[in-house]
Structure formats: structure tokens, C-alpha cells
Amino acid sequence: MNREHRRQNRLKWGLALVGIGLLLGSLVIFGGVLVFRGLSPDLQDRILKRIPLLEILLPPTGDLQALLPTVVAPTINPASLLETVAPQTPFVPTPTRTIETITAPPSLTAAAVLPSATARPVASETAAPSATFTFTALPTETSIPIPATHTQVPPTFTPTFSGFELLPSFTPEFQSTTVPSATVTLVLPTETPVPTFTPSLLPTFPATNTLPPAPSATFTPELPTNTVIPSPSLIPTLAPTNTPFPLPRSYRVQGRLSWEPQLWNNCGPANLIQAMRYYGWREGQYEVGAFLKPTQADKNVSPWELVRYVNTRTNLRAVSRQAGNLDLVKQLVSRDIMVILETGFYDPEDPEEGWIGHYLTVTAYDDTQGILWKLDTLRGETNQYYPLIDEWWSHFNREYIVVYPPSRHEEVMAILGPDADPTYNAQHALEIAHFEAGRSPQNPFAWFNVGTSLVALGRYQEAAQAYDVAYTVGGAEGVPYRMMWYQFGPFEAYYQARRYDFALALINATIITSKENVEEMFYWRAMVEAAQGNTTAAKEDFLRALAYNGNFTPAFDALAAVESGAFKPPEG
């Protein structure tokens, strides 16, 4: 009897100890989860790189595509949408233009460079790809003073030609895959090989901003030596009004350049430091980051915030635009003007990370190798071939930030040309995105850029439809879920189009994937709530946005409007 009693006691004690152990284990696990989630994001990241299994301790982020409702109504047709958003005023066509023969001096031993000219040709709607085009070469009037640090390059001349304007609008069937070309031959002395210039003839769409042609003039120049013919661009551009100066074959920014390794999620401030330090700015990354993103976990600093910081808190100046191209980047770099690109990025050292947004500070280019050099705040100075950097740049509508001293403002504006005007720039960006969506209708980034450009132009209904298409093309990849951490055009488009339910679905999905670390999410959710009349929830979300970033002025302004009764929802 005593033996049986002792056995039962041991069993009871054993079960009690197991229960206590399970309870303590649960408390340890629960406490461990809380402790791990309470660590700073950079420390979490370092731990996860060593022990990936601990990722189960983090809250689920979800997949944006899986969280979204069906966004496109059956009546939306991408081809017809392209026709709807295309600019309405066509370029004025002319039948033919032929290039004037220019004879090189006997001393010429290299191919002649033909940069862009000031006058814009007009196209024949019926011209065949093999047609001959006649041009009158114009003298290049360089109105921008070249700093003393530059090697003076003799002026060069070009036919008044822009290839994309020489074909009618692309067909809705998106069959334009081969770029035809027309050949223009320069006659050189017999002892010198004859160089040829082969521009690209690309399909186009009519522009709303038809620029007046520059007055033509006949001029027979001497061609410079040791220059090369630049490769024609594959992207249509509006005819610039300024005349770019001749570009060297390769160039590295002269002077003080230093790499700034970024702190956690501090890509924007770190790149801004790299650019400003070139001009002697001494404030550090901590100070700049503390203003731009007071919450360390904040995943984004937008270009407009970087520009605002420079223009309001430093003795420098900055401007951001979209629709950039590599020739423009070269123009800036070769004049020792700092330019930052906002691009998509795949880290080769961390391929499992997937697509992220990233800033890059350009330092040099080399046309011989087709390489752009940049200071990457993650990896130091790196380089990429032109096609790859342009592809990644296109993920952000080719947005760029120019940082410069106030004394060079007129020079920078002259280099930007008509793109210095924000409305013109938005129209230019739309034309490029429109072309690329027509050329590659399954490219979600192209459609996203169409939407972003339409938002900038205030065409919200069409922008919302373009974003609808962006979210449905591209197969399993589609729009990366992190895209909404950096670009907020869809929120504005759906809000202004009064598609509140889908706007909220998209915003709430992004709040999950970003782990609530992007203040713009709460700002746009508050805007929708205010438009729906839910002022209590709107005030709470505006305050959440300001808790993440007290310098996010749009939330201040909107909160004040709601509290004063001055808030007005979009008109139906």
C-alpha cells in the first residue's frame, strides 16, 4: 500500500514538474518573442543573418498580391487605356529631310561626335524606314559657362534629328519589337575611314507640348578630333531647348568624393551626405537622418523630403525630376555636379532579400565600356553597365536629385532644359512610360510609371486605371510588394478617384508588409477615413504618422484641416 502511494506521489510530482516546465518554457518563448521584437531593427537583422530560424519570432508580413482584392474590371483594356492617356496633339510632319555633307579637315583621324541639336525635326506619317532624311546642321551655342577645372572641348555639330519622332504612333497590338534605322554618312578624306551615324527610329505618340522649332541656319564646321559617336537612345525624349555641350568619352567627378556607409534603413540620408560633402558640407549622417527619419525603423525617405532638407536646412540647393536619361546624367557628372538616382535594386550579396528601392550617387561614366560608376551606401563604389542601371532606374520613373551650390542654379536649369518645368517634366515622363508600356505591355513597372506620371498631371481616374493594370501584369512577379514602401502614387490616385475601399485594402496590406514602419501609410489611411467622414479614426492615424515622423508636414496640414472643419474630400 505504501509502495503504491509513493508511486502515485512520484507520478503527481512528475506531472507537476512537467507542467511547471511547460509553463516556464511558454513564458520564456513568449518573453523571447517580445524581447526579440523589441530589439532595434538593425540588431534584429544582424541576428537573423546568423540564425535565420529566428525569423519565426517576427510578426508575419504577408504578400501584398495575396492581400489585395481583384483590381481590374473586365472592361479595362490596356491597349485602349494607352490610347486614352496618349497625348492628343501630334507632331507636324514633313516629307523628307536630308543631312548636309560635311567635309572633315585632312588632320582628322577619329570619328566625329554628333550630339543633340537645338532644332526638332518633324516626321512624315507615311515615310518608310529606308527613306532619306535631309538635315541642315546647326551651330552649337553653348550658353552654359564651362568651369575652369574642365578641359575645353571644341564645339561639335549635329543634324537636327530625333529618331523617335520619325514614325507614327505605335499600334495597340504592341508588336513593335524591332527598331528600324536610317543611316547618315559623313564624307571624309580618302585617307580617313568614313564614319557613319545610325540613329534609332522608334515609334512615338503625339505630344501635348509641341515645342517651337529653333530657327535653322546653314553652317559648315570643323569637326573635333578624338571624339566618338554617342549611341542613340532607345527611349524617346522630347526635343530639348538647350544645347548640351560636347561630352567627353569618359569622366570622373573631380575633387572630394568619399563613401558614406549607411546606417540601418538610412540610404536616403547617407546618399545626401555623399552629395553634400562634395561641396564641403560637414554635418553627419546621424544629424541628417535624425531630421529626415526620426524613427530608425522608418523604411523610406522620399526624394521631395531630401530636396526640402537641402533647400531649407543647408546653404546648398537641390531639385528632383523624373524622366531622366543617361545623357543627362553625363552632362551633370562631366560638369562636376552631384546627381543621385532612385532605383530598384537586387543585392548580389543577399539575393534572398529580393527587390528593394535604393539611392545611388553617380561619380563617373565610361562610354568605352558602357559603365556608370556610383557610390553605393551598402557596397562602396561600384559600377554597372548602362542597360542594367537604366532598367533599375526605370522602376522609379527614372527619378533623380541634383545637388548643387546656389551659384550654379542657372547652369543646372539650363542643363535640365524644358524638364526644369515640373509640368513639362511630368508630361515628358508620361510619354516615356506610355512608350514603354506599349513596347512591353507585360512590364508592371512601365504601367506603374504611367500611373505615377498621370498623378503628377492631376489625371487621377486614368492614373488609377494604369495602376490597376500594373497590379495585374507581369506574372507571378508583378509589382514588388516593397514598391509601396517608397512610392505612394497609387494611394493618391485611388483616393482622388474616390475608390476608397480599394485604397484602404492597399494601404492596410502595405502596413502589414512594412511592419507599420512607413508614416505615409497612416497619412493616406487617415485621408481616406476623413473623406469617408470618420474623423475620429482620421485624427488617430494622422497622429500615428506624426509619431513616426514629426517633420512629415502633410500630416500636420491635413490634421489641422480636419480639426478646423476645413477638410474637403475629393469631388465626385
TAQUI-V756681 format. One record per backbone hydrogen bond with DSSP energy under -1.0 kcal/mol. NH is the residue of the N-H (numbers start at 0). CO is the residue of the C=O. Records with the same first field share a line. If there is no record, write none. Layout:
NH: CO ; CO
This chain:
4: 0
5: 1
6: 2
7: 3
8: 4
9: 5
10: 6
11: 7
12: 8
13: 9
14: 10
15: 11
16: 12
17: 13
18: 14
19: 15
20: 16
21: 17
22: 18
23: 19
24: 20
25: 21
26: 22
27: 23
28: 24
29: 25
30: 26
31: 27
32: 28
33: 29
34: 30
35: 31
36: 32
37: 33
38: 35
43: 39
44: 40
45: 41
46: 42
47: 43
48: 44
50: 46
53: 50
54: 51
55: 52
56: 53
57: 54
66: 62
67: 63
75: 72
80: 76
81: 77
82: 78
83: 79
84: 80
85: 81
97: 132
98: 132
99: 134
107: 104
130: 127
133: 96
137: 157
142: 140
149: 146
160: 158
164: 161
165: 162
173: 170
176: 174
183: 196
185: 194
191: 188
196: 183
200: 179
203: 167
250: 364
252: 362
261: 376
265: 262
269: 265
270: 266
271: 267
272: 268
273: 269
274: 270
275: 271
276: 272
278: 275
279: 276
280: 275
287: 283
288: 284
289: 285
290: 286
291: 287
292: 288
297: 294
298: 516
305: 301
306: 302
307: 303
308: 304
309: 305
310: 306
311: 307
312: 308
313: 309
316: 403
318: 401
320: 399
322: 396
323: 397
328: 324
329: 325
330: 326
331: 327
332: 328
333: 329
334: 331
335: 332
336: 331
339: 400
340: 359
341: 398
342: 357
343: 391
344: 355
349: 346
352: 349
353: 350
355: 344
357: 342
359: 340
360: 374
361: 338
362: 372
363: 372
364: 250
365: 370
366: 248
369: 365
370: 365
371: 383
372: 363
373: 381
374: 360
375: 379
379: 375
381: 373
383: 371
385: 369
388: 384
389: 385
390: 386
391: 387
392: 388
393: 389
394: 391
395: 392
396: 393
397: 392
399: 320
400: 339
401: 318
402: 337
403: 316
407: 404
408: 405
411: 407
412: 408
413: 409
414: 410
415: 411
416: 412
418: 415
419: 416
420: 417
424: 420
425: 421
426: 422
427: 423
428: 424
429: 425
430: 426
431: 427
432: 428
433: 429
434: 430
435: 431
436: 432
437: 433
438: 434
439: 435
442: 439
446: 442
447: 443
448: 444
449: 445
450: 446
451: 447
452: 448
453: 449
454: 450
455: 451
456: 452
457: 454
458: 453
459: 457
462: 458
463: 459
464: 460
465: 461
466: 462
467: 463
468: 464
469: 465
470: 466
471: 468
472: 468
477: 473
482: 479
484: 481
485: 482
486: 482
491: 487
492: 488
493: 489
494: 490
495: 491
496: 492
497: 494
498: 493
499: 497
502: 498
503: 499
504: 500
505: 501
506: 502
507: 503
508: 504
509: 505
510: 506
511: 507
512: 508
513: 509
514: 511
515: 510
516: 513
520: 517
522: 518
523: 519
524: 520
525: 521
526: 522
527: 523
528: 524
529: 525
530: 526
531: 527
532: 529
533: 528
534: 532
537: 533
538: 534
539: 535
540: 536
541: 537
542: 538
543: 539
544: 540
545: 541
546: 542
547: 543
548: 544
551: 548
552: 550
554: 551
555: 551
556: 552
557: 553
558: 554
559: 555
560: 556
561: 557
562: 558
563: 559
565: 560
566: 560
